[in-house]
Protein backbone atom coordinates (compact mmCIF):
# COMPACT_ATOMS: atom_id res chain seq x y z
CA UNK A 1 0.00 0.00 0.00
CA UNK A 2 1.41 3.38 -0.97
CA UNK A 3 1.86 6.22 1.53
CA UNK A 4 -0.80 8.27 -0.28
CA UNK A 5 -3.34 5.46 -0.07
CA UNK A 6 -2.56 4.90 3.63
CA UNK A 7 -3.00 8.60 4.38
CA UNK A 8 -6.30 8.65 2.48
CA UNK A 9 -7.63 5.68 4.49
CA UNK A 10 -6.44 7.25 7.74
CA UNK A 11 -8.18 10.53 6.88
CA UNK A 12 -11.40 8.70 5.99
CA UNK A 13 -11.32 6.72 9.26
CA UNK A 14 -10.76 9.93 11.23
CA UNK A 15 -13.82 11.47 9.58
CA UNK A 16 -15.88 8.37 10.33
CA UNK A 17 -14.84 8.47 13.98
CA UNK A 18 -15.91 12.10 14.26
CA UNK A 19 -19.27 11.38 12.65
CA UNK A 20 -19.81 8.37 14.93
CA UNK A 21 -18.98 10.38 18.05
CA UNK A 22 -21.31 13.16 16.90
CA UNK A 23 -24.22 10.76 16.38
CA UNK A 24 -23.63 9.15 19.76
CA UNK A 25 -23.80 12.55 21.41
CA UNK A 26 -27.03 13.38 19.57
CA UNK A 27 -28.63 10.08 20.64
CA UNK A 28 -27.44 10.53 24.23
CA UNK A 29 -28.63 14.14 24.15
CA UNK A 30 -32.14 13.08 23.16
CA UNK A 31 -32.17 10.58 26.03
CA UNK A 32 -31.09 13.35 28.41
CA UNK A 33 -33.74 15.69 26.99
CA UNK A 34 -36.39 13.01 27.48
CA UNK A 35 -35.23 12.63 31.10
CA UNK A 36 -35.54 16.37 31.65
CA UNK A 37 -39.03 16.44 30.11
CA UNK A 38 -40.07 13.54 32.33
CA UNK A 39 -38.95 15.39 35.45
CA UNK A 40 -40.79 18.54 34.33
CA UNK A 41 -43.92 16.57 33.47
CA UNK A 42 -44.02 14.95 36.89
CA UNK A 43 -43.18 18.14 38.70
CA UNK A 44 -45.96 20.15 37.05
CA UNK A 45 -48.38 17.20 36.73
CA UNK A 46 -48.34 17.43 32.95
CA UNK A 47 -49.51 13.91 32.25
CA UNK A 48 -49.17 14.01 28.48
CA UNK A 49 -45.63 15.34 28.68
CA UNK A 50 -44.63 12.83 31.36
CA UNK A 51 -46.11 9.95 29.32
CA UNK A 52 -44.26 11.06 26.18
CA UNK A 53 -40.97 11.48 28.02
CA UNK A 54 -41.26 8.19 29.91
CA UNK A 55 -41.91 6.19 26.73
CA UNK A 56 -39.13 8.09 24.92
CA UNK A 57 -36.62 7.14 27.63
CA UNK A 58 -37.73 3.51 27.52
CA UNK A 59 -37.41 3.44 23.72
CA UNK A 60 -34.00 5.13 23.84
CA UNK A 61 -32.64 2.77 26.50
CA UNK A 62 -34.06 -0.33 24.77
CA UNK A 63 -32.51 0.64 21.43
CA UNK A 64 -29.24 1.61 23.12
CA UNK A 65 -29.17 -1.87 24.62
CA UNK A 66 -29.92 -3.44 21.21
CA UNK A 67 -27.18 -1.48 19.41
CA UNK A 68 -24.56 -2.10 22.08
CA UNK A 69 -25.51 -5.78 22.31
CA UNK A 70 -24.52 -6.21 18.67
CA UNK A 71 -20.87 -5.49 19.45
CA UNK A 72 -20.26 -5.99 23.17
CA UNK A 73 -21.83 -6.76 26.55
CA UNK A 74 -23.86 -3.72 27.76
CA UNK A 75 -22.16 -2.20 30.82
CA UNK A 76 -19.71 -5.14 30.68
CA UNK A 77 -22.35 -7.53 32.01
CA UNK A 78 -22.29 -10.89 30.15
CA UNK A 79 -26.03 -10.95 29.51
CA UNK A 80 -27.09 -13.89 27.30
CA UNK A 81 -27.38 -13.13 23.57
CA UNK A 82 -25.25 -10.01 23.72
CA UNK A 83 -21.89 -9.34 22.01
CA UNK A 84 -23.51 -11.02 19.02
CA UNK A 85 -20.82 -10.09 16.49
CA UNK A 86 -17.90 -11.49 18.49
CA UNK A 87 -19.77 -14.67 19.40
CA UNK A 88 -20.68 -15.31 15.78
CA UNK A 89 -17.45 -14.18 14.12
CA UNK A 90 -16.90 -17.47 12.26
CA UNK A 91 -20.51 -17.63 11.10
CA UNK A 92 -20.39 -14.01 9.93
CA UNK A 93 -17.14 -14.66 8.05
CA UNK A 94 -18.60 -17.71 6.31
CA UNK A 95 -21.81 -15.91 5.42
CA UNK A 96 -19.95 -12.85 4.11
CA UNK A 97 -17.57 -15.02 2.07
CA UNK A 98 -20.45 -17.02 0.59
CA UNK A 99 -22.38 -13.84 -0.16
CA UNK A 100 -19.46 -12.11 -1.93
CA UNK A 101 -18.52 -15.21 -3.92
CA UNK A 102 -22.08 -16.12 -4.80
CA UNK A 103 -23.42 -12.67 -5.60
CA UNK A 104 -20.42 -10.89 -7.12
CA UNK A 105 -18.05 -13.52 -8.49
CA UNK A 106 -20.43 -15.93 -10.19
CA UNK A 107 -20.02 -16.47 -13.92
CA UNK A 108 -23.64 -15.39 -14.50
CA UNK A 109 -23.23 -12.05 -12.71
CA UNK A 110 -19.93 -11.23 -14.37
CA UNK A 111 -21.20 -12.33 -17.78
CA UNK A 112 -24.34 -10.20 -17.56
CA UNK A 113 -22.35 -7.20 -16.36
CA UNK A 114 -19.78 -7.49 -19.14
CA UNK A 115 -22.47 -7.88 -21.81
CA UNK A 116 -23.70 -4.41 -20.87
CA UNK A 117 -20.18 -2.96 -20.99
CA UNK A 118 -18.55 -2.55 -24.41
CA UNK A 119 -14.92 -2.35 -23.29
CA UNK A 120 -13.54 -2.27 -26.83
CA UNK A 121 -15.75 0.68 -27.83
CA UNK A 122 -14.78 2.61 -24.70
CA UNK A 123 -11.12 1.96 -25.47
CA UNK A 124 -11.64 3.13 -29.05
CA UNK A 125 -13.33 6.34 -27.91
CA UNK A 126 -10.53 6.96 -25.44
CA UNK A 127 -7.84 6.43 -28.07
CA UNK A 128 -9.52 8.89 -30.45
CA UNK A 129 -7.87 11.71 -28.51
CA UNK A 130 -4.28 12.23 -29.77
CA UNK A 131 -3.08 12.96 -26.23
CA UNK A 132 -4.23 9.53 -25.09
CA UNK A 133 -2.53 7.79 -28.01
CA UNK A 134 0.68 9.64 -27.18
CA UNK A 135 0.27 8.61 -23.54
CA UNK A 136 -0.16 4.90 -24.42
CA UNK A 137 2.78 4.99 -26.82
CA UNK A 138 4.89 6.66 -24.12
CA UNK A 139 4.00 3.97 -21.59
CA UNK A 140 4.87 1.24 -24.08
CA UNK A 141 8.20 2.89 -24.91
CA UNK A 142 9.07 3.10 -21.22
CA UNK A 143 7.97 -0.52 -20.71
CA UNK A 144 10.24 -1.72 -23.53
CA UNK A 145 13.21 0.32 -22.28
CA UNK A 146 12.66 -0.83 -18.69
CA UNK A 147 12.35 -4.46 -19.79
CA UNK A 148 15.65 -4.29 -21.65
CA UNK A 149 17.44 -2.80 -18.65
CA UNK A 150 15.78 -5.12 -16.15
CA UNK A 151 16.79 -8.16 -18.18
CA UNK A 152 20.43 -7.03 -18.24
CA UNK A 153 21.33 -9.40 -15.44
CA UNK A 154 23.74 -12.32 -15.28
CA UNK A 155 20.99 -14.58 -13.97
CA UNK A 156 18.81 -13.70 -16.95
CA UNK A 157 21.70 -14.26 -19.36
CA UNK A 158 22.35 -17.70 -17.89
CA UNK A 159 18.64 -18.50 -17.96
CA UNK A 160 18.30 -17.52 -21.64
CA UNK A 161 21.38 -19.53 -22.60
CA UNK A 162 20.17 -22.56 -20.65
CA UNK A 163 16.66 -22.29 -22.09
CA UNK A 164 18.06 -22.03 -25.61
CA UNK A 165 20.39 -24.98 -24.98
CA UNK A 166 17.56 -27.16 -23.64
CA UNK A 167 15.29 -26.24 -26.52
CA UNK A 168 17.94 -26.93 -29.15
CA UNK A 169 18.90 -30.20 -27.51
CA UNK A 170 15.34 -31.44 -27.92
CA UNK A 171 15.31 -30.62 -31.64
CA UNK A 172 15.83 -33.43 -34.15
CA UNK A 173 18.52 -31.63 -36.12
CA UNK A 174 18.84 -34.43 -38.69
CA UNK A 175 15.12 -34.32 -39.45
CA UNK A 176 15.17 -30.52 -39.50
CA UNK A 177 18.07 -30.49 -41.96
CA UNK A 178 16.37 -33.08 -44.17
CA UNK A 179 13.10 -31.11 -44.22
CA UNK A 180 14.97 -27.92 -44.98
CA UNK A 181 16.89 -29.48 -47.84
CA UNK A 182 13.71 -31.02 -49.24
CA UNK A 183 12.04 -27.62 -49.18
CA UNK A 184 15.02 -26.02 -50.95
CA UNK A 185 15.23 -28.71 -53.64
CA UNK A 186 11.56 -28.47 -54.64
CA UNK A 187 12.24 -25.44 -56.84
CA UNK A 188 15.92 -26.30 -57.48
CA UNK A 189 17.12 -23.47 -55.24
CA UNK A 190 20.01 -25.69 -54.17
CA UNK A 191 21.49 -25.37 -57.67
CA UNK A 192 22.34 -21.75 -56.85
CA UNK A 193 25.05 -23.16 -54.58
CA UNK A 194 26.68 -25.04 -57.45
CA UNK A 195 26.14 -22.10 -59.80
CA UNK A 196 27.84 -19.74 -57.39
CA UNK A 197 30.62 -22.21 -56.66
CA UNK A 198 31.49 -22.73 -60.33
CA UNK A 199 31.58 -18.99 -61.01
CA UNK A 200 33.70 -18.34 -57.91
CA UNK A 201 36.11 -21.04 -59.04
CA UNK A 202 36.24 -19.48 -62.51
CA UNK A 203 36.95 -16.09 -60.91
CA UNK A 204 39.80 -17.62 -58.93
CA UNK A 205 41.38 -19.26 -62.00
CA UNK A 206 40.95 -16.07 -64.06
CA UNK A 207 42.31 -13.64 -61.44
CA UNK A 208 45.80 -12.25 -62.31
CA UNK A 209 46.69 -12.51 -58.63
CA UNK A 210 46.60 -16.30 -58.98
CA UNK A 211 48.61 -16.59 -62.23
CA UNK A 212 51.71 -18.11 -60.61
CA UNK A 213 49.64 -20.58 -58.57
CA UNK A 214 47.59 -21.71 -61.59
CA UNK A 215 50.69 -21.96 -63.79
CA UNK A 216 52.52 -24.04 -61.20
CA UNK A 217 49.46 -26.26 -60.77
CA UNK A 218 49.15 -26.91 -64.55
CA UNK A 219 52.86 -27.56 -65.01
CA UNK A 220 52.73 -29.79 -61.97
CA UNK A 221 50.70 -32.32 -63.95
CA UNK A 222 54.10 -33.80 -64.92
CA UNK A 223 57.31 -34.22 -62.96
CA UNK A 224 59.41 -34.08 -66.15
CA UNK A 225 61.05 -30.69 -66.64
CA UNK A 226 61.02 -31.07 -70.42
CA UNK A 227 57.29 -31.73 -70.43
CA UNK A 228 56.78 -28.75 -68.12
CA UNK A 229 58.70 -26.52 -70.53
CA UNK A 230 56.51 -27.72 -73.35
CA UNK A 231 53.31 -27.05 -71.36
CA UNK A 232 54.22 -23.56 -70.15
CA UNK A 233 53.40 -21.70 -73.42
CA UNK A 234 49.94 -23.24 -73.39
CA UNK A 235 49.15 -22.29 -69.75
CA UNK A 236 47.19 -19.09 -70.65
CA UNK A 237 45.17 -20.97 -73.23
CA UNK A 238 44.43 -23.75 -70.74
CA UNK A 239 43.38 -21.19 -68.10
CA UNK A 240 41.05 -19.48 -70.52
CA UNK A 241 39.59 -22.81 -71.60
CA UNK A 242 39.03 -23.86 -67.99
CA UNK A 243 37.36 -20.54 -67.15
CA UNK A 244 35.09 -20.79 -70.18
CA UNK A 245 34.18 -24.37 -69.33
CA UNK A 246 33.39 -23.47 -65.74
CA UNK A 247 31.20 -20.53 -66.71
CA UNK A 248 29.44 -22.53 -69.42
CA UNK A 249 28.79 -25.36 -66.97
CA UNK A 250 27.42 -22.87 -64.44
CA UNK A 251 24.88 -21.52 -66.92
CA UNK A 252 23.78 -24.89 -68.35
CA UNK A 253 21.62 -26.64 -65.75
CA UNK A 254 20.92 -29.53 -68.11
CA UNK A 255 24.49 -30.86 -67.99
CA UNK A 256 25.48 -33.89 -66.03
CA UNK A 257 27.21 -31.85 -63.34
CA UNK A 258 23.92 -30.40 -62.12
CA UNK A 259 22.20 -33.77 -62.38
CA UNK A 260 24.97 -35.37 -60.34
CA UNK A 261 24.69 -32.57 -57.78
CA UNK A 262 20.93 -33.20 -57.57
CA UNK A 263 21.56 -36.88 -56.96
CA UNK A 264 24.12 -36.19 -54.23
CA UNK A 265 21.72 -33.85 -52.43
CA UNK A 266 18.90 -36.41 -52.65
CA UNK A 267 21.18 -39.10 -51.30
CA UNK A 268 22.23 -36.86 -48.41
CA UNK A 269 18.59 -36.10 -47.57
CA UNK A 270 17.85 -39.82 -47.58
CA UNK A 271 20.81 -40.50 -45.28
CA UNK A 272 19.70 -37.77 -42.87
CA UNK A 273 16.29 -39.46 -42.70
CA UNK A 274 17.36 -43.10 -42.57
CA UNK A 275 21.07 -43.49 -41.68
CA UNK A 276 21.42 -43.99 -37.89
CA UNK A 277 25.18 -43.38 -38.00
CA UNK A 278 24.82 -40.02 -39.74
CA UNK A 279 21.95 -39.04 -37.46
CA UNK A 280 24.04 -39.92 -34.41
CA UNK A 281 26.99 -37.93 -35.77
CA UNK A 282 24.80 -34.87 -36.37
CA UNK A 283 23.37 -35.13 -32.85
CA UNK A 284 26.83 -35.52 -31.36
CA UNK A 285 28.14 -32.48 -33.20
CA UNK A 286 25.09 -30.50 -32.09
CA UNK A 287 25.52 -31.42 -28.43
CA UNK A 288 29.24 -30.69 -28.57
CA UNK A 289 28.50 -27.20 -29.85
CA UNK A 290 25.70 -26.60 -27.33
CA UNK A 291 27.85 -27.68 -24.38
CA UNK A 292 30.80 -25.56 -25.46
CA UNK A 293 31.28 -22.38 -23.38
CA UNK A 294 31.36 -20.39 -26.60
CA UNK A 295 27.66 -21.14 -27.12
CA UNK A 296 26.73 -19.22 -23.96
CA UNK A 297 29.05 -16.38 -24.98
CA UNK A 298 27.41 -16.19 -28.39
CA UNK A 299 23.90 -16.08 -26.90
CA UNK A 300 24.99 -13.39 -24.45
CA UNK A 301 26.62 -11.42 -27.26
CA UNK A 302 23.50 -11.58 -29.42
CA UNK A 303 21.29 -10.57 -26.51
CA UNK A 304 23.65 -7.73 -25.58
CA UNK A 305 23.66 -6.39 -29.13
CA UNK A 306 19.86 -6.49 -29.26
CA UNK A 307 19.55 -4.80 -25.85
CA UNK A 308 22.06 -2.07 -26.68
CA UNK A 309 20.37 -1.34 -29.99
CA UNK A 310 16.91 -1.10 -28.42
CA UNK A 311 18.07 1.17 -25.57
CA UNK A 312 20.09 3.38 -27.93
CA UNK A 313 17.22 3.61 -30.41
CA UNK A 314 14.67 4.58 -27.76
CA UNK A 315 16.99 7.33 -26.51
CA UNK A 316 16.76 9.17 -29.86
CA UNK A 317 13.96 11.60 -30.66
CA UNK A 318 13.50 9.87 -34.03
CA UNK A 319 13.46 6.37 -32.55
CA UNK A 320 12.48 3.65 -35.01
CA UNK A 321 10.89 1.54 -32.28
CA UNK A 322 8.96 4.49 -30.80
CA UNK A 323 7.73 5.37 -34.29
CA UNK A 324 6.53 1.83 -34.90
CA UNK A 325 4.77 1.75 -31.52
CA UNK A 326 3.03 5.05 -32.26
CA UNK A 327 1.87 3.71 -35.63
CA UNK A 328 0.61 0.50 -34.02
CA UNK A 329 -1.38 2.43 -31.40
CA UNK A 330 -2.94 4.56 -34.15
CA UNK A 331 -3.81 1.47 -36.18
CA UNK A 332 -5.34 -0.12 -33.09
CA UNK A 333 -7.61 2.90 -32.64
CA UNK A 334 -8.68 2.78 -36.29
CA UNK A 335 -9.42 -0.93 -36.17
CA UNK A 336 -11.41 -0.57 -32.97
CA UNK A 337 -13.40 2.31 -34.46
CA UNK A 338 -14.25 0.63 -37.77
CA UNK A 339 -14.06 -3.11 -37.28
CA UNK A 340 -17.03 -4.54 -35.42
CA UNK A 341 -15.60 -8.06 -35.59
CA UNK A 342 -12.42 -6.97 -33.80
CA UNK A 343 -14.41 -5.19 -31.09
CA UNK A 344 -16.60 -8.22 -30.60
CA UNK A 345 -13.57 -10.48 -30.41
CA UNK A 346 -11.88 -8.24 -27.80
CA UNK A 347 -15.03 -8.09 -25.67
CA UNK A 348 -15.44 -11.86 -25.91
CA UNK A 349 -11.85 -12.42 -24.84
CA UNK A 350 -12.19 -10.01 -21.91
CA UNK A 351 -15.42 -11.67 -20.82
CA UNK A 352 -13.98 -15.18 -21.13
CA UNK A 353 -10.78 -14.20 -19.29
CA UNK A 354 -12.59 -12.50 -16.40
CA UNK A 355 -15.11 -15.32 -16.02
CA UNK A 356 -12.32 -17.87 -16.04
CA UNK A 357 -10.31 -15.83 -13.53
CA UNK A 358 -13.37 -15.47 -11.29
CA UNK A 359 -14.15 -19.19 -11.43
CA UNK A 360 -10.53 -20.06 -10.71
CA UNK A 361 -10.08 -17.61 -7.84
CA UNK A 362 -13.46 -17.17 -6.19
CA UNK A 363 -12.64 -19.95 -3.76
CA UNK A 364 -9.45 -18.09 -2.90
CA UNK A 365 -11.43 -14.88 -2.34
CA UNK A 366 -13.79 -16.68 0.01
CA UNK A 367 -10.89 -18.23 1.90
CA UNK A 368 -9.20 -14.83 2.13
CA UNK A 369 -12.31 -13.30 3.74
CA UNK A 370 -12.58 -16.17 6.22
CA UNK A 371 -8.87 -16.07 7.09
CA UNK A 372 -8.89 -12.29 7.48
CA UNK A 373 -11.83 -12.48 9.89
CA UNK A 374 -10.13 -15.30 11.80
CA UNK A 375 -6.96 -13.21 12.19
CA UNK A 376 -8.86 -10.25 13.63
CA UNK A 377 -9.08 -10.16 17.43
CA UNK A 378 -12.50 -9.38 18.84
CA UNK A 379 -11.74 -5.77 19.77
CA UNK A 380 -10.26 -4.95 16.36
CA UNK A 381 -13.22 -6.50 14.54
CA UNK A 382 -15.77 -4.70 16.76
CA UNK A 383 -13.96 -1.37 16.36
CA UNK A 384 -13.87 -1.77 12.57
CA UNK A 385 -17.52 -2.75 12.21
CA UNK A 386 -18.68 -0.07 14.59
CA UNK A 387 -16.60 2.51 12.72
CA UNK A 388 -18.34 1.68 9.44
CA UNK A 389 -21.83 0.80 10.76
CA UNK A 390 -22.10 2.60 14.09
CA UNK A 391 -23.08 6.01 12.68
CA UNK A 392 -26.15 4.58 10.97
CA UNK A 393 -26.98 2.43 13.98
CA UNK A 394 -27.23 5.56 16.14
CA UNK A 395 -30.29 6.50 14.10
CA UNK A 396 -31.94 3.44 15.64
CA UNK A 397 -31.46 5.02 19.07
CA UNK A 398 -32.72 8.40 17.84
CA UNK A 399 -35.75 6.88 16.15
CA UNK A 400 -36.40 4.71 19.19
CA UNK A 401 -36.47 7.81 21.39
CA UNK A 402 -38.86 9.74 19.17
CA UNK A 403 -41.11 6.86 18.11
CA UNK A 404 -41.23 5.51 21.67
CA UNK A 405 -42.31 8.91 22.95
CA UNK A 406 -45.05 9.21 20.32
CA UNK A 407 -46.40 5.76 21.09
CA UNK A 408 -46.31 6.55 24.81
CA UNK A 409 -48.24 9.75 24.14
CA UNK A 410 -50.75 7.80 22.02
CA UNK A 411 -51.23 5.13 24.68
CA UNK A 412 -51.72 7.78 27.35
CA UNK A 413 -54.26 9.64 25.21
CA UNK A 414 -56.24 6.47 24.50
CA UNK A 415 -56.17 5.57 28.20
CA UNK A 416 -57.50 9.01 29.17
CA UNK A 417 -60.21 8.72 26.52
CA UNK A 418 -61.35 5.26 27.67
CA UNK A 419 -61.32 6.06 31.35
CA UNK A 420 -62.95 9.42 30.77
CA UNK A 421 -60.34 11.16 32.85
GULODREN-294979 format. One record per residue (C-alpha): residue in one letter; x, y, z. Coordinates in steps of 0.05 Angstrom, whole numbers, padded with zeros to 5 digits, always signed. Layout:
<atoms>
aXYZ;...
</atoms>
This chain:
<atoms>
x+00000+00000+00000;x+00028+00068-00019;x+00037+00124+00031;x-00016+00165-00006;x-00067+00109-00001;x-00051+00098+00073;x-00060+00172+00088;x-00126+00173+00050;x-00153+00114+00090;x-00129+00145+00155;x-00164+00211+00138;x-00228+00174+00120;x-00226+00134+00185;x-00215+00199+00225;x-00276+00229+00192;x-00318+00167+00207;x-00297+00169+00280;x-00318+00242+00285;x-00385+00228+00253;x-00396+00167+00299;x-00380+00208+00361;x-00426+00263+00338;x-00484+00215+00328;x-00473+00183+00395;x-00476+00251+00428;x-00541+00268+00391;x-00573+00202+00413;x-00549+00211+00485;x-00573+00283+00483;x-00643+00262+00463;x-00643+00212+00521;x-00622+00267+00568;x-00675+00314+00540;x-00728+00260+00550;x-00705+00253+00622;x-00711+00327+00633;x-00781+00329+00602;x-00801+00271+00647;x-00779+00308+00709;x-00816+00371+00687;x-00878+00331+00669;x-00880+00299+00738;x-00864+00363+00774;x-00919+00403+00741;x-00968+00344+00735;x-00967+00349+00659;x-00990+00278+00645;x-00983+00280+00570;x-00913+00307+00574;x-00893+00257+00627;x-00922+00199+00586;x-00885+00221+00524;x-00819+00230+00560;x-00825+00164+00598;x-00838+00124+00535;x-00783+00162+00498;x-00732+00143+00553;x-00755+00070+00550;x-00748+00069+00474;x-00680+00103+00477;x-00653+00055+00530;x-00681-00007+00495;x-00650+00013+00429;x-00585+00032+00462;x-00583-00037+00492;x-00598-00069+00424;x-00544-00030+00388;x-00491-00042+00442;x-00510-00116+00446;x-00490-00124+00373;x-00417-00110+00389;x-00405-00120+00463;x-00437-00135+00531;x-00477-00074+00555;x-00443-00044+00616;x-00394-00103+00614;x-00447-00151+00640;x-00446-00218+00603;x-00521-00219+00590;x-00542-00278+00546;x-00548-00263+00471;x-00505-00200+00474;x-00438-00187+00440;x-00470-00220+00380;x-00416-00202+00330;x-00358-00230+00370;x-00395-00293+00388;x-00414-00306+00316;x-00349-00284+00282;x-00338-00349+00245;x-00410-00353+00222;x-00408-00280+00199;x-00343-00293+00161;x-00372-00354+00126;x-00436-00318+00108;x-00399-00257+00082;x-00351-00300+00041;x-00409-00340+00012;x-00448-00277-00003;x-00389-00242-00039;x-00370-00304-00078;x-00442-00322-00096;x-00468-00253-00112;x-00408-00218-00142;x-00361-00270-00170;x-00409-00319-00204;x-00400-00329-00278;x-00473-00308-00290;x-00465-00241-00254;x-00399-00225-00287;x-00424-00247-00356;x-00487-00204-00351;x-00447-00144-00327;x-00396-00150-00383;x-00449-00158-00436;x-00474-00088-00417;x-00404-00059-00420;x-00371-00051-00488;x-00298-00047-00466;x-00271-00045-00537;x-00315+00014-00557;x-00296+00052-00494;x-00222+00039-00509;x-00233+00063-00581;x-00267+00127-00558;x-00211+00139-00509;x-00157+00129-00561;x-00190+00178-00609;x-00157+00234-00570;x-00086+00245-00595;x-00062+00259-00525;x-00085+00191-00502;x-00051+00156-00560;x+00014+00193-00544;x+00005+00172-00471;x-00003+00098-00488;x+00056+00100-00536;x+00098+00133-00482;x+00080+00079-00432;x+00097+00025-00482;x+00164+00058-00498;x+00181+00062-00424;x+00159-00010-00414;x+00205-00034-00471;x+00264+00006-00446;x+00253-00017-00374;x+00247-00089-00396;x+00313-00086-00433;x+00349-00056-00373;x+00316-00102-00323;x+00336-00163-00364;x+00409-00141-00365;x+00427-00188-00309;x+00475-00246-00306;x+00420-00292-00279;x+00376-00274-00339;x+00434-00285-00387;x+00447-00354-00358;x+00373-00370-00359;x+00366-00350-00433;x+00428-00391-00452;x+00403-00451-00413;x+00333-00446-00442;x+00361-00441-00512;x+00408-00500-00500;x+00351-00543-00473;x+00306-00525-00530;x+00359-00539-00583;x+00378-00604-00550;x+00307-00629-00558;x+00306-00612-00633;x+00317-00669-00683;x+00370-00633-00722;x+00377-00689-00774;x+00302-00686-00789;x+00303-00610-00790;x+00361-00610-00839;x+00327-00662-00883;x+00262-00622-00884;x+00299-00558-00900;x+00338-00590-00957;x+00274-00620-00985;x+00241-00552-00984;x+00300-00520-01019;x+00305-00574-01073;x+00231-00569-01093;x+00245-00509-01137;x+00318-00526-01150;x+00342-00469-01105;x+00400-00514-01083;x+00430-00507-01153;x+00447-00435-01137;x+00501-00463-01092;x+00534-00501-01149;x+00523-00442-01196;x+00557-00395-01148;x+00612-00444-01133;x+00630-00455-01207;x+00632-00380-01220;x+00674-00367-01158;x+00722-00421-01181;x+00725-00390-01250;x+00739-00322-01218;x+00796-00352-01179;x+00828-00385-01240;x+00819-00321-01281;x+00846-00273-01229;x+00916-00245-01246;x+00934-00250-01173;x+00932-00326-01180;x+00972-00332-01245;x+01034-00362-01212;x+00993-00412-01171;x+00952-00434-01232;x+01014-00439-01276;x+01050-00481-01224;x+00989-00525-01215;x+00983-00538-01291;x+01057-00551-01300;x+01055-00596-01239;x+01014-00646-01279;x+01082-00676-01298;x+01146-00684-01259;x+01188-00682-01323;x+01221-00614-01333;x+01220-00621-01408;x+01146-00635-01409;x+01136-00575-01362;x+01174-00530-01411;x+01130-00554-01467;x+01066-00541-01427;x+01084-00471-01403;x+01068-00434-01468;x+00999-00465-01468;x+00983-00446-01395;x+00944-00382-01413;x+00903-00419-01465;x+00889-00475-01415;x+00868-00424-01362;x+00821-00390-01410;x+00792-00456-01432;x+00781-00477-01360;x+00747-00411-01343;x+00702-00416-01404;x+00684-00487-01387;x+00668-00469-01315;x+00624-00411-01334;x+00589-00451-01388;x+00576-00507-01339;x+00548-00457-01289;x+00498-00430-01338;x+00476-00498-01367;x+00432-00533-01315;x+00418-00591-01362;x+00490-00617-01360;x+00510-00678-01321;x+00544-00637-01267;x+00478-00608-01242;x+00444-00675-01248;x+00499-00707-01207;x+00494-00651-01156;x+00419-00664-01151;x+00431-00738-01139;x+00482-00724-01085;x+00434-00677-01049;x+00378-00728-01053;x+00424-00782-01026;x+00445-00737-00968;x+00372-00722-00951;x+00357-00796-00952;x+00416-00810-00906;x+00394-00755-00857;x+00326-00789-00854;x+00347-00862-00851;x+00421-00870-00834;x+00428-00880-00758;x+00504-00868-00760;x+00496-00800-00795;x+00439-00781-00749;x+00481-00798-00688;x+00540-00759-00715;x+00496-00697-00727;x+00467-00703-00657;x+00537-00710-00627;x+00563-00650-00664;x+00502-00610-00642;x+00510-00628-00569;x+00585-00614-00571;x+00570-00544-00597;x+00514-00532-00547;x+00557-00554-00488;x+00616-00511-00509;x+00626-00448-00468;x+00627-00408-00532;x+00553-00423-00542;x+00535-00384-00479;x+00581-00328-00500;x+00548-00324-00568;x+00478-00322-00538;x+00500-00268-00489;x+00532-00228-00545;x+00470-00232-00588;x+00426-00211-00530;x+00473-00155-00512;x+00473-00128-00583;x+00397-00130-00585;x+00391-00096-00517;x+00441-00041-00534;x+00407-00027-00600;x+00338-00022-00568;x+00361+00023-00511;x+00402+00068-00559;x+00344+00072-00608;x+00293+00092-00555;x+00340+00147-00530;x+00335+00183-00597;x+00279+00232-00613;x+00270+00197-00681;x+00269+00127-00651;x+00250+00073-00700;x+00218+00031-00646;x+00179+00090-00616;x+00155+00107-00686;x+00131+00037-00698;x+00095+00035-00630;x+00061+00101-00645;x+00037+00074-00713;x+00012+00010-00680;x-00028+00049-00628;x-00059+00091-00683;x-00076+00029-00724;x-00107-00002-00662;x-00152+00058-00653;x-00174+00056-00726;x-00188-00019-00723;x-00228-00011-00659;x-00268+00046-00689;x-00285+00013-00755;x-00281-00062-00746;x-00341-00091-00708;x-00312-00161-00712;x-00248-00139-00676;x-00288-00104-00622;x-00332-00164-00612;x-00271-00210-00608;x-00238-00165-00556;x-00301-00162-00513;x-00309-00237-00518;x-00237-00248-00497;x-00244-00200-00438;x-00308-00233-00416;x-00280-00304-00423;x-00216-00284-00386;x-00252-00250-00328;x-00302-00306-00320;x-00246-00357-00321;x-00206-00317-00271;x-00267-00309-00226;x-00283-00384-00229;x-00211-00401-00214;x-00202-00352-00157;x-00269-00343-00124;x-00253-00399-00075;x-00189-00362-00058;x-00229-00298-00047;x-00276-00334+00000;x-00218-00365+00038;x-00184-00297+00043;x-00246-00266+00075;x-00252-00323+00124;x-00177-00321+00142;x-00178-00246+00150;x-00237-00250+00198;x-00203-00306+00236;x-00139-00264+00244;x-00177-00205+00273;x-00182-00203+00349;x-00250-00188+00377;x-00235-00115+00395;x-00205-00099+00327;x-00264-00130+00291;x-00315-00094+00335;x-00279-00027+00327;x-00277-00035+00251;x-00350-00055+00244;x-00374-00001+00292;x-00332+00050+00254;x-00367+00034+00189;x-00437+00016+00215;x-00442+00052+00282;x-00462+00120+00254;x-00523+00092+00219;x-00540+00049+00280;x-00545+00111+00323;x-00606+00130+00282;x-00639+00069+00313;x-00629+00100+00381;x-00654+00168+00357;x-00715+00138+00323;x-00728+00094+00384;x-00729+00156+00428;x-00777+00195+00383;x-00822+00137+00362;x-00825+00110+00433;x-00846+00178+00459;x-00901+00184+00406;x-00928+00115+00422;x-00926+00131+00496;x-00965+00195+00483;x-01015+00156+00440;x-01025+00103+00494;x-01034+00156+00547;x-01085+00193+00504;x-01125+00129+00490;x-01123+00111+00564;x-01150+00180+00583;x-01204+00174+00530;x-01227+00105+00553;x-01226+00121+00627;x-01259+00188+00615;x-01207+00223+00657;
</atoms>
